[in-house]
Amino acid sequence: SEAEAFGEAADQLTEGFSYEYKLPPGTEFTPLPGIICPSRSDQSRGRITPGIFVGLLSLQVLEATGQRRSSVKLEVRSVKTSYRDDYRVMLKDITEHCTDLLMQHSSPVTQTFETDYDADASTIYQRFAFVKSIVDSDAFQEAIHRVITSPVTAWAETEQDVDIRNIRRMKSSHLRQFATRSNRVDLPSNHPLRDSGLASVPARITVAGKIETVDTPENRFVKHMLETYLNFCVQVRERLKKEKGDHPRAYSEANALSEKLEDILNHDFFKSISPPTTLPLNSPVLQRKEGYRELLRGWLMFDLAAKLVWHGGEDVYGAGKRDVAVLYEYWLFFKLLELLKELFSILPESTGDLIETTADGIGLKLKAGKYTPLKGIYEHPTRKMHVEFSYNRTFSGDSSYPAKGSWSRQMRPDYTLTLWPFGFTQDEAELQETIVHIHFDAKYRIEGLAQILGEQTTDEVSEEEILTREKTEQRSGKYKRADLLKMHAYKDAIRRTVGAYVLYPGKDGRTSMQGFHEIIPGLGAFGVRPSSMDDGTKRLQSFISEVVDHLVNRASQRDSMTYQTYKIHESKPDKDGVREAMPELDDKGQRSRPPAEVSVLVGYVKDANHHAWINSKGLYNFRTDGAHGSIRLSPEAAGASYLLLHEKGKLVSGNIWQVIGRGPRIFSRAEIMRHGYCSPGSDQYLVYEIKKCADVDFNNLAWDVRNIPGYSPGHASAEPFALSLTDLMKAKVQD
C-alpha cells in the first residue's frame, strides 16, 4: 500500500547494495551492464548491483531461445530515508522557478491553455510531473482545506411562496399580487377589504428575501480550477494508458492524482456551486485571502507548467527513473541562481536565456552536461566586477599557460562562479591573472561532513584498512571521501581557481578550509537541503558575500600573489638559468629573494686611498650632483642588496659586498669628511653601509666587468649602474 501510494513497484531494493537472484532453469535476464551480473556457470543465477541507480528498474526475463517470457519490475530506493519528500519538494521548487522564468519570457495574460495530448509519452509525463508537483503539494492541500472550512460567502436574492396570513409587512409588490395572483380565497362579508371592492385574495404570495450562499465568483473559480486539473490528469492518464506497459509509473501516478481530485470535487461544498461565467483573476479575494491566494498562484503556475518542455527532465524521471540525485543537481542550480541574483545584478535578459520557444512548447534549456552561462555586473562602491554563473562549464586540458582551462585533464564542475574586474574582457582577465573561479559540486548521497572528510586513523583502524574500505565503497557507489579529493583536483588543475566546495543535503552547516591566511584560496562543504524552512542557503550566501568582500580588497595577499604570478610568467623563463653558489639567507637571517628580484650595484674604486676608506669604514659613496660619474637613483639602485667594485685597469673583479642597514643615506660634504673621506669632489653623496661577503657566499666567483649588462667602456667605465643578480651571474668568469 505504501508503494502504491507513491506510484512505486512493490518489490523494492536499496541503492549501493548487492542482491543475489535465481530464475527458473532455462531463463535469464536481459543483459544490463553494471547492474545485472549473471553467473558464468549458470545464466539463471547471478547478482543485481544497482549501484547509484535510483528509480524503477524494469528487467526482462528471456527464454533460452531469446524469446521474451515475462518482466520483473523492481523499485530501487535511495539510501536517504527522506528522498521521497526531497523529490517532491525539489520538483515543486523547480516548477516555481521555471514558471517565474516563463512569466518573464511571455506574459501569462496572453497565454492560452493548450496541451497536445498526442505528443510523445515522455514529454506528456514530464509535463504531468511539473503539474503534479503543484497539485500534490502540502500547500495546495492546505489551501483547499482553508477554502472549504472558511469560504467566501455572499447574500443571494431568493423568492418563496408564503401563506398570505404570515405576511407581517406589506410592500407594493405584495399589493399588486392581491389583484393578479390566482388560487384565490373569498373574503368574509364583513372584511374591511370588501369596502374597497376586493372580494377575494390569493392564498399564497411570492415574497423576496436573502440567504447566505457559497456560490460566489471566487468559489466558482476554485471549482473550475479543480475540474481543469482533473481533466488534465484524465487526459494524461488516457494517453499513457495506451502505453501502460512502457510507462507503468506514469499511468499509476496520473490515475492516483485523478482519484484525489475527484474526491475533492465530491465534497458537499462544491455541489452547490455553479459553473463560472468569467474568471475573476483580479478579485481582491483571490489575490489576498488565505487559501484563495495560494490557489490562484498555483493556477497561474499550472497554466504555464502544462506547456513547459524540459528535455533535461529525462535524466530525472525518464524511463521510470526517479533519480533524486540528478534532481538535486538541477534544484541546486535554481537555488544558487536565486542566491546570486540577490548578491549580484544578473539581468532578467540573462536569466531569460534559460527559456526558448520550441516546436513542442516552451522549453527549459537546462540539461546535465550542457554548458549554461548567466552573466551580470556587480556594482560595488569601490570596485566594479563582471559576474558569470555557469552550469556544466568545461575547462579544457589542451591549452598551455597562460590560456584559460586546465593544465592537466579536462574538468567540468557542476557550477562555476567567475568574477573579474570591469574593464577587462574575460580572456584578458585570464591572461593577466585578474580573474577568479569558484566551483561547487552537488553530492546528494552525502549526509554529513564526516563522510566528506573521511575517517581519522586511530590505533584500532589502520590507514591501510581505511583505504581498503574506501575502495570497497567506491565499487558499490557509496564512496564519499573521493568527493573532497575531487575538489582538490578542481582547485589545483583549473587555472585561476580560488575555491572548490561540496554541496550536500546535510544539516552540518558550513565548513571552509583556508589555504593560507585569507578566506580564499580554500576548500570546503556546505549543507543545502530541500526544505521549506531553513535550507542552508543563508550560510552559503554569507560565505559568498565574504568572498566578494575579499575580492574588492585591493591590498589582499591573494591579489598580490596573482600580480606576482602574472609578472613572473609574463616572459618565458631563461633557458640558461643560474646554478651558481649564492647566499641562502639575507642580512636578517630570512630566506634570500630569487636572484631575478635581487639588485646589484656596480661601483668604481678610484684609487688606493678610496679602497682603504671603504675597507676601514664599511661604507661606499656615490656622487649625486648630476655630474659625470653620478648615480641615477632608480628603485633597483635604492634597493640594492649587493655591491660589486672594480678598479681602473682591472677588468676582472671578485670584490663583492653585501649592502646592510635600512637603505642608503645622504651625506653632505662636511658629513662625509667627518667619516674620514679625503678630498670630496661633490657637495652631496649617496652612502651605502656594506660588509664584505664571505668567500663561501659566492664560492670565490669573479666577474668580467666588460660582460656585465650596463657596463660602458672608455671614459664611462666609472659610471655606476644597477642590474639583477641573475644578469650578474651570466658575466662570471668561467673556470
C-alpha positions in Angstrom: 0.0 0.0 0.0 2.9 2.4 0.7 4.5 1.6 -2.6 1.1 2.1 -4.4 0.6 5.5 -2.7 3.9 6.7 -4.1 3.4 5.1 -7.5 6.3 2.7 -6.9 6.9 -1.0 -7.7 6.0 -3.2 -4.7 9.3 -5.2 -4.7 12.0 -2.7 -3.5 15.8 -2.7 -3.3 18.2 -0.2 -1.9 20.9 1.6 -3.9 24.5 0.7 -3.1 23.8 -2.9 -2.1 24.1 -6.2 -3.9 21.3 -8.8 -4.3 21.5 -12.4 -5.4 18.8 -13.7 -7.7 17.7 -17.1 -9.0 15.4 -17.6 -12.0 13.7 -20.8 -13.2 16.1 -23.0 -15.1 16.4 -22.2 -18.7 15.6 -18.5 -18.3 17.8 -15.4 -17.8 17.6 -11.6 -17.5 18.3 -9.4 -20.5 21.8 -8.1 -20.1 22.1 -4.8 -18.2 25.8 -3.9 -17.9 26.9 -2.8 -14.5 23.6 -3.9 -12.9 22.8 -7.5 -13.9 25.8 -9.7 -13.3 24.9 -13.3 -14.3 26.9 -16.2 -13.1 29.4 -17.7 -15.6 28.3 -21.2 -14.7 24.6 -20.7 -14.6 22.9 -17.8 -16.6 19.7 -18.2 -14.5 21.6 -17.1 -11.4 23.6 -14.0 -10.5 23.6 -10.7 -8.7 21.7 -7.4 -9.1 24.0 -4.5 -8.1 22.0 -1.2 -8.7 25.0 0.9 -7.6 23.8 4.6 -7.6 20.8 3.9 -9.8 17.5 5.1 -8.1 14.0 4.5 -9.5 12.1 1.9 -11.4 14.3 -1.0 -12.7 12.5 -2.9 -15.3 14.1 -6.3 -16.1 13.1 -8.6 -19.0 13.2 -12.4 -18.5 14.1 -14.3 -21.6 13.8 -18.0 -22.6 16.9 -19.9 -23.6 15.8 -19.3 -27.2 15.9 -15.5 -26.6 12.1 -15.1 -26.7 10.7 -12.8 -24.0 8.9 -14.7 -21.3 8.0 -12.0 -18.7 9.2 -8.9 -16.9 10.2 -8.1 -13.4 9.8 -4.5 -12.0 11.9 -3.5 -9.0 12.0 -0.2 -7.2 15.5 0.9 -6.2 15.2 3.2 -3.3 17.7 5.8 -2.2 19.7 5.2 1.0 18.4 8.6 2.2 15.2 8.0 4.0 13.9 11.4 3.1 14.3 11.0 -0.6 10.6 10.8 -1.3 9.9 14.1 0.4 13.1 15.6 -1.0 12.0 14.6 -4.5 8.6 16.2 -4.1 9.9 19.5 -2.6 12.7 19.9 -5.2 10.3 19.3 -8.1 7.9 21.8 -6.7 10.6 24.4 -6.2 11.9 23.8 -9.8 8.4 24.3 -11.1 8.0 27.6 -9.3 11.4 28.9 -10.6 10.5 27.7 -14.1 7.1 29.4 -14.1 8.8 32.6 -12.8 11.1 32.4 -15.8 8.1 31.8 -18.1 6.4 34.8 -16.8 9.5 36.8 -17.7 9.6 35.1 -21.1 6.0 35.9 -22.0 3.1 37.5 -20.2 0.5 34.9 -18.8 -2.3 37.3 -19.8 -1.6 36.4 -23.5 -1.2 32.7 -22.9 -3.9 30.2 -23.8 -4.2 26.8 -22.1 -3.3 24.3 -24.9 -1.7 21.0 -24.3 -1.0 18.5 -27.0 -2.1 15.1 -25.6 -0.9 13.3 -28.7 2.7 14.3 -28.1 5.5 11.9 -27.1 4.6 10.0 -24.0 7.8 11.1 -22.2 7.0 14.7 -23.0 3.5 14.3 -21.7 4.8 12.7 -18.5 7.4 15.3 -17.8 4.7 18.0 -18.2 2.5 16.0 -15.8 5.3 15.8 -13.3 5.5 19.6 -13.2 1.7 19.9 -12.7 1.7 17.1 -10.2 4.3 18.9 -8.1 1.8 21.8 -7.8 -1.4 19.8 -7.2 0.2 17.2 -4.9 1.9 19.7 -2.6 1.1 20.2 1.0 0.5 23.9 0.3 -2.2 23.0 -2.2 -4.0 20.6 0.2 -3.9 23.2 3.0 -5.3 25.9 0.6 -8.2 23.7 -0.4 -8.9 22.9 3.3 -8.9 26.6 4.1 -11.4 27.4 1.3 -13.8 24.6 2.3 -13.7 25.4 6.0 -13.7 29.2 5.7 -15.2 30.1 2.3 -16.1 33.4 0.9 -19.9 33.8 1.0 -22.4 36.3 -0.4 -26.0 37.2 0.2 -28.2 35.9 -2.6 -31.7 37.2 -3.5 -34.4 34.5 -3.1 -38.1 34.2 -3.7 -40.6 31.9 -2.0 -44.3 31.5 -1.8 -45.7 32.3 1.7 -49.1 31.9 3.2 -50.8 35.3 3.0 -51.7 35.0 6.7 -48.0 35.1 7.6 -47.2 38.4 5.9 -46.3 40.9 8.6 -45.3 43.9 6.5 -47.0 44.7 3.2 -45.0 46.1 0.2 -46.2 47.4 -3.0 -45.2 44.2 -4.8 -47.4 42.3 -2.4 -50.4 44.5 -3.1 -50.1 44.1 -6.8 -50.3 40.3 -6.2 -53.5 40.8 -4.3 -55.2 41.7 -7.6 -53.3 39.5 -10.0 -52.5 36.1 -8.3 -54.7 33.1 -8.9 -55.7 30.4 -6.4 -57.7 32.9 -4.5 -59.7 32.7 -1.3 -63.1 34.6 -0.8 -63.1 37.2 1.9 -65.7 37.2 4.7 -68.7 39.5 4.0 -67.7 41.8 6.9 -63.9 42.0 6.0 -62.7 45.6 5.7 -61.2 45.0 2.2 -64.7 44.3 0.8 -65.4 48.1 1.3 -62.6 48.7 -1.3 -64.2 46.4 -3.8 -61.9 43.4 -3.2 -63.9 40.2 -2.8 -61.1 37.7 -2.7 -57.3 37.5 -2.1 -54.6 34.9 -3.2 -53.9 32.1 -0.7 -50.1 32.5 -1.2 -48.0 35.3 -2.5 -44.3 35.5 -3.5 -42.0 37.1 -1.0 -38.4 38.2 -1.8 -35.5 37.5 0.7 -31.8 37.0 1.1 -29.8 33.9 2.1 -26.1 33.3 2.6 -24.5 31.3 -0.2 -21.1 29.9 -1.2 -22.0 30.2 -4.9 -19.6 33.2 -5.4 -17.3 34.1 -8.4 -14.3 33.1 -6.3 -15.6 29.7 -5.3 -16.7 29.1 -8.9 -13.1 29.8 -9.9 -11.9 27.2 -7.4 -14.3 24.6 -8.7 -13.3 25.4 -12.3 -9.7 25.1 -11.4 -10.1 21.7 -9.8 -12.1 20.5 -12.8 -9.4 21.7 -15.2 -6.8 19.9 -13.1 -8.9 16.8 -13.2 -9.4 17.0 -17.0 -5.7 17.4 -17.5 -4.9 14.3 -15.3 -7.6 12.2 -17.1 -6.3 13.2 -20.5 -2.8 12.3 -19.5 -4.0 9.1 -17.9 -5.8 8.1 -21.1 -2.8 9.0 -23.2 -0.5 6.9 -21.1 -3.0 4.1 -20.8 -2.2 3.2 -24.4 1.4 2.6 -23.4 0.8 1.4 -19.8 3.4 -1.4 -20.2 6.1 1.1 -21.1 5.1 3.7 -18.5 3.6 1.9 -15.5 4.6 4.6 -13.0 3.3 7.4 -15.1 0.0 5.8 -15.5 -0.4 4.9 -11.9 0.6 8.4 -10.8 -1.9 10.0 -13.2 -4.6 7.7 -12.0 -3.9 8.3 -8.3 -3.9 12.1 -8.8 -7.2 11.9 -10.8 -8.8 10.0 -7.9 -7.6 12.5 -5.4 -9.1 15.4 -7.4 -12.4 13.5 -7.8 -12.6 13.1 -4.0 -12.2 16.8 -3.5 -14.8 17.7 -6.1 -17.3 15.2 -4.5 -17.3 17.3 -1.3 -20.7 18.8 -0.4 -19.1 22.3 -0.6 -18.8 22.1 -4.4 -22.2 20.6 -5.2 -24.0 23.9 -4.7 -21.5 25.9 -6.8 -22.4 26.6 -10.4 -20.1 26.8 -13.4 -18.3 30.1 -13.8 -19.3 32.7 -16.5 -16.0 34.6 -16.0 -12.7 34.1 -14.2 -12.2 36.9 -11.7 -8.4 36.8 -11.6 -8.3 40.4 -10.4 -10.5 39.7 -7.5 -9.1 41.1 -4.1 -10.3 37.9 -2.5 -8.3 35.7 -4.9 -5.3 37.9 -4.5 -5.3 38.4 -0.8 -7.4 35.9 1.2 -5.5 32.9 2.6 -6.2 29.7 0.7 -7.6 31.5 -2.4 -4.3 33.4 -2.8 -2.2 30.2 -2.9 -4.7 28.5 -5.3 -4.6 31.5 -7.7 -0.8 31.4 -7.7 -0.9 27.6 -8.4 -3.4 28.2 -11.2 -1.0 30.6 -13.0 1.8 28.2 -12.5 -0.3 25.3 -13.8 -1.3 27.2 -17.0 2.4 27.7 -17.8 3.8 24.4 -16.4 1.4 22.4 -18.6 3.1 24.0 -21.7 6.7 23.6 -20.4 9.0 21.1 -22.1 12.1 20.2 -20.1 14.2 17.6 -22.0 16.7 17.6 -19.2 13.9 16.1 -17.1 14.6 12.8 -18.8 17.6 12.5 -16.5 15.3 12.7 -13.5 12.3 10.6 -14.3 12.7 9.2 -17.8 12.0 5.5 -18.4 10.5 5.3 -14.9 13.5 6.6 -13.1 13.2 8.7 -10.0 16.8 10.0 -9.9 16.7 12.2 -6.9 20.5 12.8 -7.1 20.2 14.4 -10.6 17.1 16.3 -9.5 19.2 17.7 -6.6 21.8 19.0 -9.0 19.1 20.8 -11.0 17.4 22.1 -7.8 20.7 23.5 -6.6 21.2 25.4 -9.9 18.0 27.3 -9.2 18.9 27.8 -5.5 22.3 29.2 -6.5 20.7 31.3 -9.2 18.3 32.8 -6.7 21.1 33.4 -4.2 23.4 35.1 -6.7 20.6 37.3 -8.1 20.3 38.7 -4.6 24.0 39.4 -4.4 24.7 40.5 -8.0 22.8 42.1 -10.8 22.2 39.1 -13.0 19.9 40.7 -15.5 16.4 39.3 -16.4 17.5 39.2 -20.0 20.3 36.8 -18.9 18.0 34.5 -16.9 15.5 34.7 -19.8 18.1 32.9 -21.9 17.1 29.7 -20.0 13.7 29.7 -21.8 13.2 29.2 -25.5 10.3 28.6 -27.8 10.4 25.1 -29.3 8.4 23.1 -31.7 6.6 21.2 -28.9 6.1 24.1 -26.5 8.1 26.4 -24.3 11.5 24.8 -23.5 13.7 24.9 -20.4 17.3 24.8 -21.7 18.7 23.3 -18.5 20.3 19.8 -19.0 23.1 18.0 -17.3 26.3 18.2 -19.3 25.1 21.2 -21.2 27.0 24.5 -20.7 24.6 27.2 -19.4 26.2 30.6 -18.6 24.4 33.6 -17.0 26.1 36.9 -16.7 25.8 40.1 -14.7 27.5 43.1 -13.2 28.4 43.6 -9.5 28.3 47.3 -8.6 30.4 47.8 -5.5 31.1 51.4 -4.4 34.9 50.9 -4.8 35.2 48.2 -7.5 33.0 47.2 -10.4 33.2 43.5 -11.4 31.8 41.1 -14.0 30.0 38.1 -12.7 29.3 34.8 -14.6 27.4 31.9 -13.1 27.9 28.7 -15.2 26.3 25.3 -15.2 28.5 22.5 -16.5 31.3 24.7 -17.7 34.1 22.7 -19.3 37.7 23.6 -18.7 39.7 22.0 -21.5 43.0 20.4 -20.9 44.5 21.1 -24.3 45.8 24.6 -23.7 49.1 25.9 -22.3 49.7 28.7 -19.9 48.6 31.5 -19.7 45.4 30.4 -21.6 42.3 29.5 -19.7 41.4 25.9 -18.8 43.1 23.0 -17.0 46.8 22.3 -17.1 46.2 18.6 -16.9 42.9 16.8 -17.9 39.6 18.2 -18.9 37.5 19.3 -15.9 33.7 20.0 -15.7 32.4 21.2 -12.3 28.7 21.3 -11.7 28.6 25.0 -11.1 31.2 27.7 -11.5 31.1 31.3 -10.2 33.5 33.5 -12.1 34.4 37.1 -11.2 36.8 39.6 -12.9 37.3 43.4 -12.8 35.2 45.6 -15.0 37.2 47.0 -18.0 38.8 43.6 -18.8 37.3 41.1 -21.2 37.1 37.6 -19.8 40.1 36.4 -22.0 42.2 39.4 -20.9 41.4 38.8 -17.3 42.5 35.2 -17.7 45.8 36.2 -19.3 46.6 38.9 -16.7 45.6 36.7 -13.6 42.8 39.1 -12.5 40.0 36.5 -12.9 38.9 34.0 -10.2 36.8 30.8 -10.4 34.9 29.2 -7.6 33.5 25.8 -8.1 30.6 23.9 -6.5 29.7 20.2 -6.9 26.3 18.7 -5.9 26.5 15.4 -3.9 23.1 14.3 -2.9 24.1 11.0 -1.3 26.3 12.6 1.3 24.5 13.2 4.6 27.3 14.6 6.8 30.7 16.2 6.9 32.2 13.1 8.4 31.6 11.3 5.1 33.2 14.0 3.1 36.3 14.4 5.3 36.8 10.7 5.8 37.6 8.8 9.0 40.6 9.6 11.0 43.3 7.0 11.5 43.2 5.5 15.0 45.1 2.8 16.8 42.3 0.4 16.1 41.9 1.3 12.4 45.0 1.4 10.3 45.4 3.7 7.2 45.6 0.6 5.1 42.3 -0.7 6.4 40.6 2.7 5.7 41.9 2.8 2.2 40.7 -0.8 1.6 37.2 0.2 3.0 37.2 3.2 0.7 37.9 1.0 -2.4 35.0 -1.3 -1.5 32.7 1.6 -1.0 33.8 3.1 -4.3 32.8 -0.1 -6.2 29.4 0.0 -4.6 28.8 3.7 -5.4 28.9 4.9 -1.8 32.4 6.4 -1.8 32.2 9.8 -0.2 35.8 10.9 0.6 36.6 10.9 -3.1 34.3 14.0 -3.4 36.7 16.0 -1.3 39.7 14.8 -3.4 37.8 15.9 -6.5 37.6 19.4 -5.0 41.4 19.3 -4.7 41.6 18.4 -8.3 39.4 21.3 -9.4 41.4 23.8 -7.3 44.8 22.5 -8.3 44.2 21.8 -12.0 41.9 24.6 -13.2 43.8 27.8 -13.7 42.8 30.8 -11.5 40.6 28.7 -9.3 40.5 30.0 -5.7 38.0 27.6 -4.2 36.1 24.3 -4.7 33.2 23.3 -2.4 30.9 20.3 -2.0 27.1 21.0 -1.7 25.2 18.2 0.1 21.8 17.9 1.7 23.0 17.7 5.3 22.4 19.8 8.4 26.1 20.3 9.5 26.1 23.9 8.1 29.3 25.4 6.8 32.9 24.1 6.8 35.5 26.1 4.9 39.2 25.2 5.0 41.5 28.1 4.1 44.7 27.5 2.1 46.6 30.4 3.7 45.6 33.3 5.8 42.6 34.6 3.9 39.1 33.1 3.1 40.4 32.1 -0.4 42.1 30.0 -1.7 40.3 27.2 0.1 38.1 24.1 0.1 35.0 23.1 2.0 31.5 21.9 2.1 28.0 23.4 2.7 24.8 21.7 3.7 22.0 22.8 1.4 18.9 20.7 1.7 15.4 20.6 0.3 13.3 22.4 2.9 10.6 25.0 3.1 12.2 26.4 6.3 16.0 26.5 6.7 17.5 25.1 3.6 21.1 26.2 4.4 21.4 28.8 1.6 21.8 31.7 4.0 25.1 30.2 5.2 26.3 29.7 1.6 25.2 33.3 0.8 27.1 34.6 3.8 30.3 32.8 2.6 30.0 34.1 -1.0 29.5 37.6 0.5 32.7 37.3 2.4 34.5 36.1 -0.7 33.2 39.1 -2.7 34.2 41.4 0.1 37.7 39.9 -0.1 37.9 40.3 -3.9 37.1 44.0 -3.5 40.1 44.4 -1.2 43.0 45.6 -3.4 45.5 45.0 -0.7 44.8 41.3 -0.1 47.6 38.8 -0.1 45.8 36.9 -2.9 45.8 40.0 -5.1 49.5 40.5 -4.5 50.2 36.8 -5.2 48.3 36.9 -8.5 50.1 40.0 -9.6 53.4 38.4 -8.9 52.3 35.3 -10.8 51.4 37.4 -13.8 54.7 39.4 -13.7 56.8 36.2 -13.2 55.2 34.3 -16.1 54.8 37.4 -18.3 58.0 36.4 -20.2 59.4 33.0 -20.9 62.0 31.6 -18.4 65.7 32.0 -19.0 66.9 28.7 -20.6 70.4 29.0 -19.1 69.2 29.8 -15.5 71.6 30.3 -12.6 73.2 27.3 -11.0 76.0 29.0 -9.0 76.5 29.3 -5.3 74.7 32.2 -3.7 73.8 33.2 -0.1 70.7 31.3 1.2 70.0 33.9 3.9 69.8 37.7 3.8 71.3 40.0 6.4 68.2 39.4 8.7 68.5 35.6 8.6 65.5 35.3 6.3 65.3 33.3 3.1 67.0 35.2 0.3 64.9 36.5 -2.5 65.1 34.9 -6.0 68.2 36.3 -7.9 65.9 38.0 -10.5 64.5 40.2 -7.7 67.9 40.9 -6.1 69.6 44.1 -7.3 73.4 44.5 -7.6 75.1 47.9 -7.8 78.3 48.1 -9.8 80.7 50.8 -8.4 84.1 52.1 -9.2 87.1 52.4 -6.8 89.1 55.5 -7.9 92.4 54.8 -6.1 94.2 53.1 -3.2 93.0 55.7 -0.6 89.4 55.2 -1.7 89.8 51.4 -1.4 91.3 51.8 2.1 88.5 54.0 3.3 85.9 51.5 2.0 87.6 48.6 3.8 88.0 50.5 7.1 84.6 52.3 7.3 82.4 49.7 5.7 80.9 52.5 3.5 80.7 53.2 -0.2 79.7 56.6 -1.7 78.1 57.7 -4.9 78.1 61.3 -6.2 74.6 62.8 -6.6 75.3 66.2 -8.1 74.4 65.1 -11.7 77.9 65.5 -13.0 79.9 62.8 -14.8 80.1 59.7 -12.6 76.9 60.4 -10.5 74.4 57.7 -9.7 70.9 57.7 -11.2 68.7 56.8 -8.3 66.3 54.1 -9.5 64.3 51.6 -7.4 66.9 49.0 -8.3 69.7 51.2 -7.1 68.0 52.3 -3.9 67.0 48.7 -3.0 70.3 47.1 -4.0 71.4 44.1 -1.9 74.9 43.7 -3.2 77.8 46.0 -4.4 80.4 44.8 -6.9 83.5 47.1 -7.0 86.0 47.3 -9.8 89.2 49.3 -10.3 91.0 51.1 -13.1 93.0 48.6 -15.2 91.4 45.5 -13.6 88.6 44.2 -15.8 88.0 41.0 -13.7 86.8 41.5 -10.1 85.6 39.3 -7.3 85.3 42.2 -4.9 81.6 41.8 -3.9 80.0 43.3 -0.8 76.6 42.9 0.9 74.5 46.0 1.4 73.3 46.2 5.0 71.2 48.6 7.0 67.8 50.0 6.1 69.0 51.7 2.9 71.3 54.4 1.6 71.7 57.8 3.3 72.5 61.3 2.0 75.8 62.7 3.3 76.9 66.3 2.9 80.5 67.3 2.1 81.1 68.0 5.8 79.4 64.8 7.0 81.4 62.6 4.7 84.6 64.3 5.8 83.8 63.6 9.4 83.7 59.9 8.4 87.3 60.3 7.2 86.7 60.6 3.4 89.5 62.6 1.8 89.1 65.2 -0.9 85.4 65.1 -1.6 84.6 66.5 -5.1 80.8 66.8 -4.6 78.5 68.6 -2.2 76.3 65.5 -1.6 76.8 61.8 -1.6 74.6 58.7 -1.5 76.3 56.4 1.0 75.6 52.7 1.5 76.6 50.7 4.6 78.2 47.5 3.4 80.1 44.4 4.6 82.4 42.1 2.8 80.8 38.9 1.5 82.4 35.7 2.8 84.3 33.6 0.2 81.7 30.8 0.6 78.8 33.1 -0.2 79.6 33.1 -3.9 82.2 30.4 -3.9 85.0 32.8 -4.8 83.5 33.8 -8.1 84.9 36.6 -10.2 83.2 38.7 -12.9 84.4 40.2 -16.1 83.0 43.8 -16.0 83.1 44.1 -19.8 80.5 41.3 -20.0 78.2 42.8 -17.3 75.0 44.2 -18.9 75.0 48.0 -18.4 78.8 48.5 -18.4 80.2 51.2 -20.7 83.9 51.2 -21.8 86.2 54.1 -22.0 85.5 57.3 -20.1 82.1 56.0 -19.0 83.7 52.9 -17.3 83.4 54.6 -13.9 79.7 55.2 -14.3 77.7 53.3 -11.6 74.7 51.2 -12.6 72.4 48.5 -11.2 71.4 45.1 -12.6 69.8 41.9 -11.3 71.8 39.2 -9.6 70.7 36.8 -12.4 72.3 39.1 -15.0 75.4 39.5 -13.0 75.9 35.7 -12.7 75.9 35.4 -16.5 79.1 37.5 -16.6 81.0 35.3 -14.3 84.5 34.2 -15.3 84.4 30.6 -16.4 86.7 28.2 -14.6 
